[in-house]
Amino acid sequence: MRSTTLLALLAVVLLYLVSGALVFQALEQPHEQQAQRELGEVREKFLRAHPCVSDQDLGLFIKEVADALGGGANPDTNSTSNSNHSAWDLGSAFFFSGTIITTIGYGNAALRTDAGRLFCIFYALVGIPLFGILLAGVGDRLGSSLRRGIGHIEAIFLKWQVPPELVRILSAVLFLLIGCLLFVLTPTFVFCYVEGWSKLEAIYFVVVTLTTVGFGDYVAGASPNQNSAAYQPLVWFWILLGLAYFASVLTTIGNWLRVVSRRTRAEMGGLTAQAASWTGTVTARVTQRVGPTAPPPPEKERPPLLPPPCPAQPASRPLSPAAPEKTEPPSPPTPPTPPTASALDYPSENLAFIDESSDTQSERGCALPRAARGSRRPLNTPRKPARPRGPGRPRDKGVPA
């Protein structure tokens, strides 16, 4: 993700948080102030009715009651009643453990002992990854089962000659509707009947639970009137299936967004290529009309020319290797003859001929005669001996001076 996109997304999330904070403040703050005023009125009324109780003693009593309620105590029962309700029976403890590994954490029941808090740390560190693996597997199986069932419905629609694009849209809508019916609407009516909640309270609990928010103001099975030990474990299995369904929905949405992103990138790449091609075509046409504005490309390098030619030997006399200069008086000069060769100006010469004779002739300041193109050296021509490599090397025998 690009930095600009990340910053834009962060700005959107912060704006969303601020807007939510303003709305919740406007809705809940007046209710909080009203509840605080009512508590003050009840407290003053109690003090007037019981003048023997001081304001300080009443404040300490209210604080102890609040702590007891936070620890799971029920104000409707006392030590003399025959109620067997406990917030830490086996079913409730199982449900509490489930809220730890699912990261819901309602908060209606909290740990009060140091040993329990220490054990909760290690229990959560092991249980949360384990539940994540289980949730992924269950979500995969559940999504596959739902998609398999929806596939049969798609086949029916295709037999009815429904367009494939419309079939895909209908299958996605059916996937959402079936999941909401099984994991949202049906539990809502069950909680309305078992817990005695209103429809708004029940669906509020369902959504808060399946989104793992878990405020704890409404918790299934927390009422003292609920005596079934298997009720809360069954609620936990519903939470498992509901979370798996929502995970499958989120995975499907992620895959769809990934496909859309790839298609968008491909389309943008095609548009960019077309724009570049159009720009190149327009530039070429303008250049043809106006004329080239860029400097001409540099010419290709040609092979270096050798020194200008000097009078060559007669054509009938075979070439012989050059000999080092002597100290004897020079012989009479040979009458000049017209030149028969020119300097090398192309790279297609006989390389063996160049290797054997070019260095010797360059010492004498003249170029070698060039044979006609396509001609080859006669077979009976004697092979020229190698040139001496240094001034101190003796001359080979049989080589004419």
Protein Blocks (a to p, Z undefined) as FASTA:
>chain_A
ZZklmmmmmmmmmmmmmmmmmmmmmmmmmmmmmmmmmmmmmmmmmmmmmmmbcfklmmmm
mmmmmmmmmnopafkbcfkbccfbdfkbfklmmmmmmmmmnononolaccfbfklmmmmm
mmmmmmmmmmmmmmmmmmmmmmmmmmmmmmmmmmmmmmnopafklmmmmmmmmmmmmmmm
mmmmmmmmmmmmmnopafklmmmmmmmmmnononolacghkafklmbfklmmmmmmmmmm
mmmmmmmmmmmmmmmmmmmmmmmmmmmmmmmmmmmmmmmmmmmmmmmmnopfbdcddddd
dddddddddddddfklccdddddddfbdcdddddddddfbdcdfbfkbcfklmmmmmmmm
mmnopacddddehiacdfklccdddddfbfklccdehiaZZ
